[in-house]
Amino acid sequence: MAKKLRIISKTDGFRRCGIAHPAEATHYDLDRFSEAEIKALKDEPNLIIDEVDVKDVKEKPADKGESDKK
């Protein structure tokens, strides 16, 4: 079963790894971030990070990145 990285920001719009993280749960494919970025995200006290099974994900999947938005 595939896993997703779930990120919740304690402060809406807090930026890390080039992304403004919302206060609601956002899910990303594990390959969206490098190992160094995942470590930085997990080490960031303003973010709540965990890995969840795809079947547990009920929210809309996250965009590939802010640069894709226009």
N, C-alpha and C positions, 0 to 999 in steps of 0.2 A: 504494500500500500504506500502511495506517495505521501510525502510530508510537505507541509508549508511552514514558513516562518511567519508567526503572528507577532505584530508589533503594535503596541499601544503607547502613546506618548502621555506622560503625566502633565505636559503643557501642550495644548493644541498648537500645532504648527512648528514645534521644536524641530530644528534641522540637524541631521547627522547623515553622513555619506551622500550628500547632495540631494536629500529628499526632505521635504517638510512633512513630518509625521503627524497625523491627526490624533485626537484624543480617543477616537473609536478604533476598534481592532481593524487592522489592515493585514491582508495575507499576501505573501510573496513566495514564488518558487524559490527553493533553496539555492538554485544556481543563479539567481538574480544578483547576489552579492558574492564578492570574493571571500576567501577564508579570513583575510585581514579585516575586511569590512564587517563580517559577522562578529568577529571578536570585538571590534570597536563598538558595534551596536550592543552586544551583550554586556560590555564593560560600562556602558553609559547609564548612570543612575536615573536619568530622566526618562528612560524607556523601559517598558516591560516587554521582554522577548521570550517566546517559547516556540517549540516546534509542535505542530498539531497534525493529526491525520486528515487527509482530504475530506473524508466523510464527516468530520467534525466542523468543517468550514461552512458557515451559513451566510456570511456576508459576501457581497460582490468582490471578486478578486481584484487586487490592486492593479493599476496601470503599470506598464513596463518601466515607466520613469516619467518624471516631470517634463523632460525634454520632448516627450512625445505629444504633450498637450500644447495646443496653440490657442 
